[in-house]
Amino acid sequence: MLPLEDTLVRLGSVGARLTLRVPAGGRAIGADELIEDGPALTEAVRACEISLGTDAEVAASLFHKQWSVSVARAAVGAFTAERRVPDLLAENTVLILDRMGRPTGASLRTPRLAVLAGDPDAAHPNSVVVADEAALRDWLRARVIDGHLTGAVEAMAALGLLTEEQLWGNVAAACAGALAVLSNRWGPVEELVAEAAELLDVPGAPTRGLARLVPERSEMARGTEHGGSVKLHVRRETCCLHHCLPADPPQCSSCPLLDEEERVRRRQALLRSS
Protein backbone atom coordinates (compact mmCIF):
# COMPACT_ATOMS: atom_id res chain seq x y z
CA MET A 1 0.00 0.00 0.00
CA LEU A 2 1.31 3.46 -0.88
CA PRO A 3 1.87 5.85 2.05
CA LEU A 4 -0.80 8.21 0.72
CA GLU A 5 -3.29 5.39 0.27
CA ASP A 6 -2.68 4.30 3.86
CA THR A 7 -3.28 7.86 5.06
CA LEU A 8 -6.53 8.20 3.11
CA VAL A 9 -7.85 4.96 4.59
CA ARG A 10 -7.22 6.28 8.11
CA LEU A 11 -8.75 9.68 7.32
CA GLY A 12 -12.00 8.11 6.16
CA SER A 13 -14.60 10.74 5.21
CA VAL A 14 -12.11 13.59 5.69
CA GLY A 15 -10.01 12.30 2.80
CA ALA A 16 -12.85 10.92 0.68
CA ARG A 17 -12.56 13.63 -2.00
CA LEU A 18 -9.03 12.51 -2.86
CA THR A 19 -8.51 9.23 -4.69
CA LEU A 20 -5.48 7.58 -6.24
CA ARG A 21 -7.45 6.47 -9.30
CA VAL A 22 -9.94 8.31 -11.48
CA PRO A 23 -13.13 6.17 -11.50
CA ALA A 24 -13.77 4.26 -14.71
CA GLY A 25 -15.78 6.45 -17.04
CA GLY A 26 -15.22 9.48 -14.81
CA ARG A 27 -14.78 12.90 -16.36
CA ALA A 28 -11.52 14.51 -15.35
CA ILE A 29 -9.49 17.60 -16.19
CA GLY A 30 -6.12 18.87 -14.98
CA ALA A 31 -6.33 21.64 -12.40
CA ASP A 32 -3.42 23.37 -14.13
CA GLU A 33 -5.35 23.32 -17.41
CA LEU A 34 -8.31 25.13 -15.83
CA ILE A 35 -6.00 27.66 -14.19
CA GLU A 36 -3.90 28.39 -17.28
CA ASP A 37 -6.53 28.12 -20.01
CA GLY A 38 -9.25 30.78 -19.61
CA PRO A 39 -11.49 29.41 -22.40
CA ALA A 40 -11.34 25.90 -20.89
CA LEU A 41 -12.40 27.25 -17.49
CA THR A 42 -15.16 29.34 -19.06
CA GLU A 43 -16.44 26.26 -20.89
CA ALA A 44 -16.37 24.16 -17.69
CA VAL A 45 -18.27 26.77 -15.68
CA ARG A 46 -20.76 27.25 -18.53
CA ALA A 47 -21.42 23.50 -18.66
CA CYS A 48 -22.03 23.52 -14.91
CA GLU A 49 -24.38 26.51 -15.32
CA ILE A 50 -26.47 24.64 -17.88
CA SER A 51 -26.55 21.42 -15.84
CA LEU A 52 -27.60 23.22 -12.66
CA GLY A 53 -30.12 25.40 -14.50
CA THR A 54 -28.87 28.52 -12.78
CA ASP A 55 -27.09 31.75 -13.69
CA ALA A 56 -23.39 32.21 -14.34
CA GLU A 57 -22.56 33.77 -10.96
CA VAL A 58 -24.14 30.95 -8.94
CA ALA A 59 -22.57 28.26 -11.15
CA ALA A 60 -19.14 29.88 -10.81
CA SER A 61 -19.39 30.03 -7.02
CA LEU A 62 -20.55 26.43 -6.66
CA PHE A 63 -17.95 25.20 -9.17
CA HIS A 64 -15.20 26.96 -7.22
CA LYS A 65 -16.60 25.88 -3.84
CA GLN A 66 -16.42 22.22 -4.84
CA TRP A 67 -12.97 22.72 -6.35
CA SER A 68 -11.74 24.22 -3.09
CA VAL A 69 -13.20 21.42 -0.95
CA SER A 70 -11.77 18.73 -3.26
CA VAL A 71 -8.28 20.18 -2.81
CA ALA A 72 -8.29 21.52 0.75
CA ARG A 73 -10.15 18.89 2.74
CA ALA A 74 -7.71 15.99 2.33
CA ALA A 75 -4.65 18.25 2.53
CA VAL A 76 -5.69 20.05 5.72
CA GLY A 77 -7.15 16.90 7.25
CA ALA A 78 -4.01 14.85 6.61
CA PHE A 79 -1.76 17.58 7.96
CA THR A 80 -3.79 17.94 11.15
CA ALA A 81 -4.50 14.30 11.92
CA GLU A 82 -1.43 12.60 10.44
CA ARG A 83 1.23 15.31 10.07
CA ARG A 84 1.40 14.35 6.40
CA VAL A 85 0.45 16.44 3.35
CA PRO A 86 -0.55 15.05 -0.08
CA ASP A 87 1.04 16.98 -2.94
CA LEU A 88 -1.98 18.79 -4.38
CA LEU A 89 0.08 21.21 -6.42
CA ALA A 90 -2.05 22.30 -9.40
CA GLU A 91 0.33 20.63 -11.89
CA ASN A 92 0.01 17.37 -9.96
CA THR A 93 -3.78 17.42 -9.53
CA VAL A 94 -6.54 16.07 -11.74
CA LEU A 95 -10.06 17.22 -10.86
CA ILE A 96 -12.90 14.70 -11.15
CA LEU A 97 -16.22 16.14 -12.35
CA ASP A 98 -19.63 14.90 -11.23
CA ARG A 99 -22.64 14.56 -13.56
CA MET A 100 -23.44 18.26 -13.06
CA GLY A 101 -19.93 19.24 -14.12
CA ARG A 102 -18.74 20.24 -10.64
CA PRO A 103 -15.23 19.23 -9.51
CA THR A 104 -16.25 17.07 -6.56
CA GLY A 105 -13.11 14.94 -6.35
CA ALA A 106 -9.40 14.96 -7.08
CA SER A 107 -6.63 12.58 -7.97
CA LEU A 108 -2.86 12.97 -8.18
CA ARG A 109 -0.67 12.42 -11.20
CA THR A 110 2.09 11.32 -8.83
CA PRO A 111 0.97 10.12 -5.34
CA ARG A 112 3.54 12.27 -3.57
CA LEU A 113 3.29 12.91 0.18
CA ALA A 114 5.27 15.24 2.45
CA VAL A 115 6.20 13.66 5.80
CA LEU A 116 8.31 14.43 8.85
CA ALA A 117 11.81 13.02 9.23
CA GLY A 118 10.68 10.45 11.80
CA ASP A 119 7.72 9.19 9.75
CA PRO A 120 7.78 5.41 9.17
CA ASP A 121 7.39 6.02 5.42
CA ALA A 122 10.12 8.67 5.19
CA ALA A 123 12.27 6.38 3.02
CA HIS A 124 9.51 5.67 0.47
CA PRO A 125 10.28 7.06 -3.01
CA ASN A 126 6.95 8.93 -3.06
CA SER A 127 7.71 10.68 0.24
CA VAL A 128 9.16 14.18 0.54
CA VAL A 129 10.85 14.59 3.93
CA VAL A 130 10.73 17.93 5.78
CA ALA A 131 12.47 18.86 9.00
CA ASP A 132 9.65 19.68 11.42
CA GLU A 133 6.00 20.66 11.78
CA ALA A 134 6.66 24.30 10.90
CA ALA A 135 8.34 23.20 7.67
CA LEU A 136 5.45 20.84 6.93
CA ARG A 137 2.92 23.66 7.40
CA ASP A 138 5.04 25.82 5.08
CA TRP A 139 5.02 22.98 2.53
CA LEU A 140 1.22 22.82 2.78
CA ARG A 141 0.96 26.55 2.14
CA ALA A 142 3.49 26.47 -0.72
CA ARG A 143 2.09 23.45 -2.58
CA VAL A 144 -1.62 23.51 -1.81
CA ILE A 145 -2.54 27.14 -1.08
CA ASP A 146 0.05 29.15 -3.04
CA GLY A 147 0.66 26.44 -5.64
CA HIS A 148 -2.98 25.57 -6.36
CA LEU A 149 -5.78 27.40 -4.56
CA THR A 150 -4.32 30.85 -5.23
CA GLY A 151 -4.15 30.08 -8.94
CA ALA A 152 -7.74 28.83 -8.87
CA VAL A 153 -8.92 32.05 -7.22
CA GLU A 154 -7.06 34.19 -9.75
CA ALA A 155 -8.40 32.19 -12.70
CA MET A 156 -11.97 32.30 -11.41
CA ALA A 157 -11.73 36.02 -10.63
CA ALA A 158 -10.61 36.65 -14.21
CA LEU A 159 -14.02 35.41 -15.41
CA GLY A 160 -15.50 38.55 -13.85
CA LEU A 161 -18.37 36.75 -12.10
CA LEU A 162 -17.21 36.75 -8.46
CA THR A 163 -15.05 38.96 -6.27
CA GLU A 164 -11.78 37.70 -4.85
CA GLU A 165 -13.30 37.96 -1.36
CA GLN A 166 -16.11 35.59 -2.38
CA LEU A 167 -13.59 33.17 -3.85
CA TRP A 168 -11.23 33.29 -0.87
CA GLY A 169 -14.29 32.77 1.33
CA ASN A 170 -14.82 29.44 -0.44
CA VAL A 171 -11.19 28.50 0.21
CA ALA A 172 -11.35 29.50 3.88
CA ALA A 173 -14.57 27.55 4.41
CA ALA A 174 -13.10 24.47 2.69
CA CYS A 175 -10.03 24.51 4.96
CA ALA A 176 -12.07 25.13 8.10
CA GLY A 177 -14.54 22.44 7.02
CA ALA A 178 -11.81 19.79 7.12
CA LEU A 179 -11.14 20.65 10.76
CA ALA A 180 -14.85 20.69 11.58
CA VAL A 181 -15.21 17.15 10.21
CA LEU A 182 -12.19 16.07 12.25
CA SER A 183 -13.86 17.35 15.44
CA ASN A 184 -16.23 14.38 15.21
CA ARG A 185 -13.44 11.94 16.05
CA TRP A 186 -10.04 13.55 16.48
CA GLY A 187 -8.33 15.75 19.03
CA PRO A 188 -9.46 18.46 21.43
CA VAL A 189 -11.55 21.13 19.74
CA GLU A 190 -9.27 23.83 21.16
CA GLU A 191 -6.37 22.43 19.12
CA LEU A 192 -8.48 22.37 15.97
CA VAL A 193 -9.60 25.97 16.46
CA ALA A 194 -5.96 26.99 16.98
CA GLU A 195 -4.94 25.06 13.84
CA ALA A 196 -7.55 26.92 11.79
CA ALA A 197 -6.28 30.27 13.05
CA GLU A 198 -2.67 29.30 12.29
CA LEU A 199 -3.56 28.30 8.75
CA LEU A 200 -6.16 30.92 7.79
CA ASP A 201 -5.67 34.02 9.92
CA VAL A 202 -1.97 34.83 9.75
CA PRO A 203 -1.34 38.52 8.96
CA GLY A 204 -1.71 39.26 5.28
CA ALA A 205 -3.45 35.98 4.42
CA PRO A 206 -6.31 36.47 1.91
CA THR A 207 -8.39 34.00 3.97
CA ARG A 208 -8.08 36.07 7.15
CA GLY A 209 -11.43 36.59 8.87
CA LEU A 210 -13.45 34.81 6.18
CA ALA A 211 -14.27 31.61 8.09
CA ARG A 212 -14.07 30.50 11.69
CA LEU A 213 -14.83 27.42 13.73
CA VAL A 214 -17.60 27.66 16.32
CA PRO A 215 -17.78 25.08 19.14
CA GLU A 216 -21.26 23.83 19.95
CA ARG A 217 -22.45 21.30 22.49
CA SER A 218 -24.74 18.84 20.77
CA GLU A 219 -28.06 17.71 22.13
CA MET A 220 -28.69 13.98 22.47
CA ALA A 221 -29.18 12.60 18.97
CA ARG A 222 -31.49 9.62 18.56
CA GLY A 223 -29.53 6.40 18.18
CA THR A 224 -26.12 8.07 18.23
CA GLU A 225 -23.37 8.98 20.66
CA HIS A 226 -23.55 12.73 20.07
CA GLY A 227 -25.17 13.64 23.39
CA GLY A 228 -23.12 16.04 25.46
CA SER A 229 -20.16 16.16 23.05
CA VAL A 230 -18.70 19.33 21.60
CA LYS A 231 -18.55 19.63 17.80
CA LEU A 232 -17.09 22.34 15.61
CA HIS A 233 -19.07 24.07 12.89
CA VAL A 234 -17.96 26.47 10.19
CA ARG A 235 -19.19 30.06 10.25
CA ARG A 236 -18.59 31.80 6.91
CA GLU A 237 -18.38 35.54 6.30
CA THR A 238 -19.24 35.22 2.59
CA CYS A 239 -22.12 33.37 0.93
CA CYS A 240 -21.49 30.54 -1.55
CA LEU A 241 -24.87 31.25 -3.28
CA HIS A 242 -26.08 27.65 -2.91
CA HIS A 243 -29.50 28.90 -1.79
CA CYS A 244 -29.91 30.66 -5.19
CA LEU A 245 -30.32 27.37 -7.07
CA PRO A 246 -33.66 26.93 -8.89
CA ALA A 247 -34.99 24.43 -6.34
CA ASP A 248 -34.65 27.21 -3.72
CA PRO A 249 -32.76 25.09 -1.16
CA PRO A 250 -32.31 26.52 2.34
CA GLN A 251 -29.12 28.33 3.24
CA CYS A 252 -26.23 26.18 4.47
CA SER A 253 -25.86 26.17 8.25
CA SER A 254 -22.56 28.01 7.81
CA CYS A 255 -24.15 30.84 5.80
CA PRO A 256 -23.70 34.44 7.03
CA LEU A 257 -27.29 35.20 5.95
CA LEU A 258 -28.62 33.09 8.84
CA ASP A 259 -28.92 34.38 12.39
CA GLU A 260 -27.24 32.28 15.06
CA GLU A 261 -30.50 30.93 16.51
CA GLU A 262 -31.61 29.52 13.16
CA ARG A 263 -28.15 28.13 12.46
CA VAL A 264 -28.10 26.23 15.75
CA ARG A 265 -31.67 24.99 15.24
CA ARG A 266 -30.77 23.48 11.87
CA ARG A 267 -27.64 21.77 13.14
CA GLN A 268 -29.42 20.26 16.12
CA ALA A 269 -32.25 19.04 13.87
CA LEU A 270 -29.70 17.37 11.62
CA LEU A 271 -28.10 15.60 14.59
CA ARG A 272 -31.45 14.40 15.92
CA SER A 273 -32.37 12.93 12.55
CA SER A 274 -29.05 11.09 12.10
C-alpha positions as a LaTeX table, in Angstrom:
\begin{tabular}{lrrr}
\hline
Residue & $x$ (\AA) & $y$ (\AA) & $z$ (\AA) \\
\hline
Met1 & 0.00 & 0.00 & 0.00 \\
Leu2 & 1.31 & 3.46 & $-0.88$ \\
Pro3 & 1.87 & 5.85 & 2.05 \\
Leu4 & $-0.80$ & 8.21 & 0.72 \\
Glu5 & $-3.29$ & 5.39 & 0.27 \\
Asp6 & $-2.68$ & 4.30 & 3.86 \\
Thr7 & $-3.28$ & 7.86 & 5.06 \\
Leu8 & $-6.53$ & 8.20 & 3.11 \\
Val9 & $-7.85$ & 4.96 & 4.59 \\
Arg10 & $-7.22$ & 6.28 & 8.11 \\
Leu11 & $-8.75$ & 9.68 & 7.32 \\
Gly12 & $-12.00$ & 8.11 & 6.16 \\
Ser13 & $-14.60$ & 10.74 & 5.21 \\
Val14 & $-12.11$ & 13.59 & 5.69 \\
Gly15 & $-10.01$ & 12.30 & 2.80 \\
Ala16 & $-12.85$ & 10.92 & 0.68 \\
Arg17 & $-12.56$ & 13.63 & $-2.00$ \\
Leu18 & $-9.03$ & 12.51 & $-2.86$ \\
Thr19 & $-8.51$ & 9.23 & $-4.69$ \\
Leu20 & $-5.48$ & 7.58 & $-6.24$ \\
Arg21 & $-7.45$ & 6.47 & $-9.30$ \\
Val22 & $-9.94$ & 8.31 & $-11.48$ \\
Pro23 & $-13.13$ & 6.17 & $-11.50$ \\
Ala24 & $-13.77$ & 4.26 & $-14.71$ \\
Gly25 & $-15.78$ & 6.45 & $-17.04$ \\
Gly26 & $-15.22$ & 9.48 & $-14.81$ \\
Arg27 & $-14.78$ & 12.90 & $-16.36$ \\
Ala28 & $-11.52$ & 14.51 & $-15.35$ \\
Ile29 & $-9.49$ & 17.60 & $-16.19$ \\
Gly30 & $-6.12$ & 18.87 & $-14.98$ \\
Ala31 & $-6.33$ & 21.64 & $-12.40$ \\
Asp32 & $-3.42$ & 23.37 & $-14.13$ \\
Glu33 & $-5.35$ & 23.32 & $-17.41$ \\
Leu34 & $-8.31$ & 25.13 & $-15.83$ \\
Ile35 & $-6.00$ & 27.66 & $-14.19$ \\
Glu36 & $-3.90$ & 28.39 & $-17.28$ \\
Asp37 & $-6.53$ & 28.12 & $-20.01$ \\
Gly38 & $-9.25$ & 30.78 & $-19.61$ \\
Pro39 & $-11.49$ & 29.41 & $-22.40$ \\
Ala40 & $-11.34$ & 25.90 & $-20.89$ \\
Leu41 & $-12.40$ & 27.25 & $-17.49$ \\
Thr42 & $-15.16$ & 29.34 & $-19.06$ \\
Glu43 & $-16.44$ & 26.26 & $-20.89$ \\
Ala44 & $-16.37$ & 24.16 & $-17.69$ \\
Val45 & $-18.27$ & 26.77 & $-15.68$ \\
Arg46 & $-20.76$ & 27.25 & $-18.53$ \\
Ala47 & $-21.42$ & 23.50 & $-18.66$ \\
Cys48 & $-22.03$ & 23.52 & $-14.91$ \\
Glu49 & $-24.38$ & 26.51 & $-15.32$ \\
Ile50 & $-26.47$ & 24.64 & $-17.88$ \\
Ser51 & $-26.55$ & 21.42 & $-15.84$ \\
Leu52 & $-27.60$ & 23.22 & $-12.66$ \\
Gly53 & $-30.12$ & 25.40 & $-14.50$ \\
Thr54 & $-28.87$ & 28.52 & $-12.78$ \\
Asp55 & $-27.09$ & 31.75 & $-13.69$ \\
Ala56 & $-23.39$ & 32.21 & $-14.34$ \\
Glu57 & $-22.56$ & 33.77 & $-10.96$ \\
Val58 & $-24.14$ & 30.95 & $-8.94$ \\
Ala59 & $-22.57$ & 28.26 & $-11.15$ \\
Ala60 & $-19.14$ & 29.88 & $-10.81$ \\
Ser61 & $-19.39$ & 30.03 & $-7.02$ \\
Leu62 & $-20.55$ & 26.43 & $-6.66$ \\
Phe63 & $-17.95$ & 25.20 & $-9.17$ \\
His64 & $-15.20$ & 26.96 & $-7.22$ \\
Lys65 & $-16.60$ & 25.88 & $-3.84$ \\
Gln66 & $-16.42$ & 22.22 & $-4.84$ \\
Trp67 & $-12.97$ & 22.72 & $-6.35$ \\
Ser68 & $-11.74$ & 24.22 & $-3.09$ \\
Val69 & $-13.20$ & 21.42 & $-0.95$ \\
Ser70 & $-11.77$ & 18.73 & $-3.26$ \\
Val71 & $-8.28$ & 20.18 & $-2.81$ \\
Ala72 & $-8.29$ & 21.52 & 0.75 \\
Arg73 & $-10.15$ & 18.89 & 2.74 \\
Ala74 & $-7.71$ & 15.99 & 2.33 \\
Ala75 & $-4.65$ & 18.25 & 2.53 \\
Val76 & $-5.69$ & 20.05 & 5.72 \\
Gly77 & $-7.15$ & 16.90 & 7.25 \\
Ala78 & $-4.01$ & 14.85 & 6.61 \\
Phe79 & $-1.76$ & 17.58 & 7.96 \\
Thr80 & $-3.79$ & 17.94 & 11.15 \\
Ala81 & $-4.50$ & 14.30 & 11.92 \\
Glu82 & $-1.43$ & 12.60 & 10.44 \\
Arg83 & 1.23 & 15.31 & 10.07 \\
Arg84 & 1.40 & 14.35 & 6.40 \\
Val85 & 0.45 & 16.44 & 3.35 \\
Pro86 & $-0.55$ & 15.05 & $-0.08$ \\
Asp87 & 1.04 & 16.98 & $-2.94$ \\
Leu88 & $-1.98$ & 18.79 & $-4.38$ \\
Leu89 & 0.08 & 21.21 & $-6.42$ \\
Ala90 & $-2.05$ & 22.30 & $-9.40$ \\
Glu91 & 0.33 & 20.63 & $-11.89$ \\
Asn92 & 0.01 & 17.37 & $-9.96$ \\
Thr93 & $-3.78$ & 17.42 & $-9.53$ \\
Val94 & $-6.54$ & 16.07 & $-11.74$ \\
Leu95 & $-10.06$ & 17.22 & $-10.86$ \\
Ile96 & $-12.90$ & 14.70 & $-11.15$ \\
Leu97 & $-16.22$ & 16.14 & $-12.35$ \\
Asp98 & $-19.63$ & 14.90 & $-11.23$ \\
Arg99 & $-22.64$ & 14.56 & $-13.56$ \\
Met100 & $-23.44$ & 18.26 & $-13.06$ \\
Gly101 & $-19.93$ & 19.24 & $-14.12$ \\
Arg102 & $-18.74$ & 20.24 & $-10.64$ \\
Pro103 & $-15.23$ & 19.23 & $-9.51$ \\
Thr104 & $-16.25$ & 17.07 & $-6.56$ \\
Gly105 & $-13.11$ & 14.94 & $-6.35$ \\
Ala106 & $-9.40$ & 14.96 & $-7.08$ \\
Ser107 & $-6.63$ & 12.58 & $-7.97$ \\
Leu108 & $-2.86$ & 12.97 & $-8.18$ \\
Arg109 & $-0.67$ & 12.42 & $-11.20$ \\
Thr110 & 2.09 & 11.32 & $-8.83$ \\
Pro111 & 0.97 & 10.12 & $-5.34$ \\
Arg112 & 3.54 & 12.27 & $-3.57$ \\
Leu113 & 3.29 & 12.91 & 0.18 \\
Ala114 & 5.27 & 15.24 & 2.45 \\
Val115 & 6.20 & 13.66 & 5.80 \\
Leu116 & 8.31 & 14.43 & 8.85 \\
Ala117 & 11.81 & 13.02 & 9.23 \\
Gly118 & 10.68 & 10.45 & 11.80 \\
Asp119 & 7.72 & 9.19 & 9.75 \\
Pro120 & 7.78 & 5.41 & 9.17 \\
Asp121 & 7.39 & 6.02 & 5.42 \\
Ala122 & 10.12 & 8.67 & 5.19 \\
Ala123 & 12.27 & 6.38 & 3.02 \\
His124 & 9.51 & 5.67 & 0.47 \\
Pro125 & 10.28 & 7.06 & $-3.01$ \\
Asn126 & 6.95 & 8.93 & $-3.06$ \\
Ser127 & 7.71 & 10.68 & 0.24 \\
Val128 & 9.16 & 14.18 & 0.54 \\
Val129 & 10.85 & 14.59 & 3.93 \\
Val130 & 10.73 & 17.93 & 5.78 \\
Ala131 & 12.47 & 18.86 & 9.00 \\
Asp132 & 9.65 & 19.68 & 11.42 \\
Glu133 & 6.00 & 20.66 & 11.78 \\
Ala134 & 6.66 & 24.30 & 10.90 \\
Ala135 & 8.34 & 23.20 & 7.67 \\
Leu136 & 5.45 & 20.84 & 6.93 \\
Arg137 & 2.92 & 23.66 & 7.40 \\
Asp138 & 5.04 & 25.82 & 5.08 \\
Trp139 & 5.02 & 22.98 & 2.53 \\
Leu140 & 1.22 & 22.82 & 2.78 \\
Arg141 & 0.96 & 26.55 & 2.14 \\
Ala142 & 3.49 & 26.47 & $-0.72$ \\
Arg143 & 2.09 & 23.45 & $-2.58$ \\
Val144 & $-1.62$ & 23.51 & $-1.81$ \\
Ile145 & $-2.54$ & 27.14 & $-1.08$ \\
Asp146 & 0.05 & 29.15 & $-3.04$ \\
Gly147 & 0.66 & 26.44 & $-5.64$ \\
His148 & $-2.98$ & 25.57 & $-6.36$ \\
Leu149 & $-5.78$ & 27.40 & $-4.56$ \\
Thr150 & $-4.32$ & 30.85 & $-5.23$ \\
Gly151 & $-4.15$ & 30.08 & $-8.94$ \\
Ala152 & $-7.74$ & 28.83 & $-8.87$ \\
Val153 & $-8.92$ & 32.05 & $-7.22$ \\
Glu154 & $-7.06$ & 34.19 & $-9.75$ \\
Ala155 & $-8.40$ & 32.19 & $-12.70$ \\
Met156 & $-11.97$ & 32.30 & $-11.41$ \\
Ala157 & $-11.73$ & 36.02 & $-10.63$ \\
Ala158 & $-10.61$ & 36.65 & $-14.21$ \\
Leu159 & $-14.02$ & 35.41 & $-15.41$ \\
Gly160 & $-15.50$ & 38.55 & $-13.85$ \\
Leu161 & $-18.37$ & 36.75 & $-12.10$ \\
Leu162 & $-17.21$ & 36.75 & $-8.46$ \\
Thr163 & $-15.05$ & 38.96 & $-6.27$ \\
Glu164 & $-11.78$ & 37.70 & $-4.85$ \\
Glu165 & $-13.30$ & 37.96 & $-1.36$ \\
Gln166 & $-16.11$ & 35.59 & $-2.38$ \\
Leu167 & $-13.59$ & 33.17 & $-3.85$ \\
Trp168 & $-11.23$ & 33.29 & $-0.87$ \\
Gly169 & $-14.29$ & 32.77 & 1.33 \\
Asn170 & $-14.82$ & 29.44 & $-0.44$ \\
Val171 & $-11.19$ & 28.50 & 0.21 \\
Ala172 & $-11.35$ & 29.50 & 3.88 \\
Ala173 & $-14.57$ & 27.55 & 4.41 \\
Ala174 & $-13.10$ & 24.47 & 2.69 \\
Cys175 & $-10.03$ & 24.51 & 4.96 \\
Ala176 & $-12.07$ & 25.13 & 8.10 \\
Gly177 & $-14.54$ & 22.44 & 7.02 \\
Ala178 & $-11.81$ & 19.79 & 7.12 \\
Leu179 & $-11.14$ & 20.65 & 10.76 \\
Ala180 & $-14.85$ & 20.69 & 11.58 \\
Val181 & $-15.21$ & 17.15 & 10.21 \\
Leu182 & $-12.19$ & 16.07 & 12.25 \\
Ser183 & $-13.86$ & 17.35 & 15.44 \\
Asn184 & $-16.23$ & 14.38 & 15.21 \\
Arg185 & $-13.44$ & 11.94 & 16.05 \\
Trp186 & $-10.04$ & 13.55 & 16.48 \\
Gly187 & $-8.33$ & 15.75 & 19.03 \\
Pro188 & $-9.46$ & 18.46 & 21.43 \\
Val189 & $-11.55$ & 21.13 & 19.74 \\
Glu190 & $-9.27$ & 23.83 & 21.16 \\
Glu191 & $-6.37$ & 22.43 & 19.12 \\
Leu192 & $-8.48$ & 22.37 & 15.97 \\
Val193 & $-9.60$ & 25.97 & 16.46 \\
Ala194 & $-5.96$ & 26.99 & 16.98 \\
Glu195 & $-4.94$ & 25.06 & 13.84 \\
Ala196 & $-7.55$ & 26.92 & 11.79 \\
Ala197 & $-6.28$ & 30.27 & 13.05 \\
Glu198 & $-2.67$ & 29.30 & 12.29 \\
Leu199 & $-3.56$ & 28.30 & 8.75 \\
Leu200 & $-6.16$ & 30.92 & 7.79 \\
Asp201 & $-5.67$ & 34.02 & 9.92 \\
Val202 & $-1.97$ & 34.83 & 9.75 \\
Pro203 & $-1.34$ & 38.52 & 8.96 \\
Gly204 & $-1.71$ & 39.26 & 5.28 \\
Ala205 & $-3.45$ & 35.98 & 4.42 \\
Pro206 & $-6.31$ & 36.47 & 1.91 \\
Thr207 & $-8.39$ & 34.00 & 3.97 \\
Arg208 & $-8.08$ & 36.07 & 7.15 \\
Gly209 & $-11.43$ & 36.59 & 8.87 \\
Leu210 & $-13.45$ & 34.81 & 6.18 \\
Ala211 & $-14.27$ & 31.61 & 8.09 \\
Arg212 & $-14.07$ & 30.50 & 11.69 \\
Leu213 & $-14.83$ & 27.42 & 13.73 \\
Val214 & $-17.60$ & 27.66 & 16.32 \\
Pro215 & $-17.78$ & 25.08 & 19.14 \\
Glu216 & $-21.26$ & 23.83 & 19.95 \\
Arg217 & $-22.45$ & 21.30 & 22.49 \\
Ser218 & $-24.74$ & 18.84 & 20.77 \\
Glu219 & $-28.06$ & 17.71 & 22.13 \\
Met220 & $-28.69$ & 13.98 & 22.47 \\
Ala221 & $-29.18$ & 12.60 & 18.97 \\
Arg222 & $-31.49$ & 9.62 & 18.56 \\
Gly223 & $-29.53$ & 6.40 & 18.18 \\
Thr224 & $-26.12$ & 8.07 & 18.23 \\
Glu225 & $-23.37$ & 8.98 & 20.66 \\
His226 & $-23.55$ & 12.73 & 20.07 \\
Gly227 & $-25.17$ & 13.64 & 23.39 \\
Gly228 & $-23.12$ & 16.04 & 25.46 \\
Ser229 & $-20.16$ & 16.16 & 23.05 \\
Val230 & $-18.70$ & 19.33 & 21.60 \\
Lys231 & $-18.55$ & 19.63 & 17.80 \\
Leu232 & $-17.09$ & 22.34 & 15.61 \\
His233 & $-19.07$ & 24.07 & 12.89 \\
Val234 & $-17.96$ & 26.47 & 10.19 \\
Arg235 & $-19.19$ & 30.06 & 10.25 \\
Arg236 & $-18.59$ & 31.80 & 6.91 \\
Glu237 & $-18.38$ & 35.54 & 6.30 \\
Thr238 & $-19.24$ & 35.22 & 2.59 \\
Cys239 & $-22.12$ & 33.37 & 0.93 \\
Cys240 & $-21.49$ & 30.54 & $-1.55$ \\
Leu241 & $-24.87$ & 31.25 & $-3.28$ \\
His242 & $-26.08$ & 27.65 & $-2.91$ \\
His243 & $-29.50$ & 28.90 & $-1.79$ \\
Cys244 & $-29.91$ & 30.66 & $-5.19$ \\
Leu245 & $-30.32$ & 27.37 & $-7.07$ \\
Pro246 & $-33.66$ & 26.93 & $-8.89$ \\
Ala247 & $-34.99$ & 24.43 & $-6.34$ \\
Asp248 & $-34.65$ & 27.21 & $-3.72$ \\
Pro249 & $-32.76$ & 25.09 & $-1.16$ \\
Pro250 & $-32.31$ & 26.52 & 2.34 \\
Gln251 & $-29.12$ & 28.33 & 3.24 \\
Cys252 & $-26.23$ & 26.18 & 4.47 \\
Ser253 & $-25.86$ & 26.17 & 8.25 \\
Ser254 & $-22.56$ & 28.01 & 7.81 \\
Cys255 & $-24.15$ & 30.84 & 5.80 \\
Pro256 & $-23.70$ & 34.44 & 7.03 \\
Leu257 & $-27.29$ & 35.20 & 5.95 \\
Leu258 & $-28.62$ & 33.09 & 8.84 \\
Asp259 & $-28.92$ & 34.38 & 12.39 \\
Glu260 & $-27.24$ & 32.28 & 15.06 \\
Glu261 & $-30.50$ & 30.93 & 16.51 \\
Glu262 & $-31.61$ & 29.52 & 13.16 \\
Arg263 & $-28.15$ & 28.13 & 12.46 \\
Val264 & $-28.10$ & 26.23 & 15.75 \\
Arg265 & $-31.67$ & 24.99 & 15.24 \\
Arg266 & $-30.77$ & 23.48 & 11.87 \\
Arg267 & $-27.64$ & 21.77 & 13.14 \\
Gln268 & $-29.42$ & 20.26 & 16.12 \\
Ala269 & $-32.25$ & 19.04 & 13.87 \\
Leu270 & $-29.70$ & 17.37 & 11.62 \\
Leu271 & $-28.10$ & 15.60 & 14.59 \\
Arg272 & $-31.45$ & 14.40 & 15.92 \\
Ser273 & $-32.37$ & 12.93 & 12.55 \\
Ser274 & $-29.05$ & 11.09 & 12.10 \\
\hline
\end{tabular}
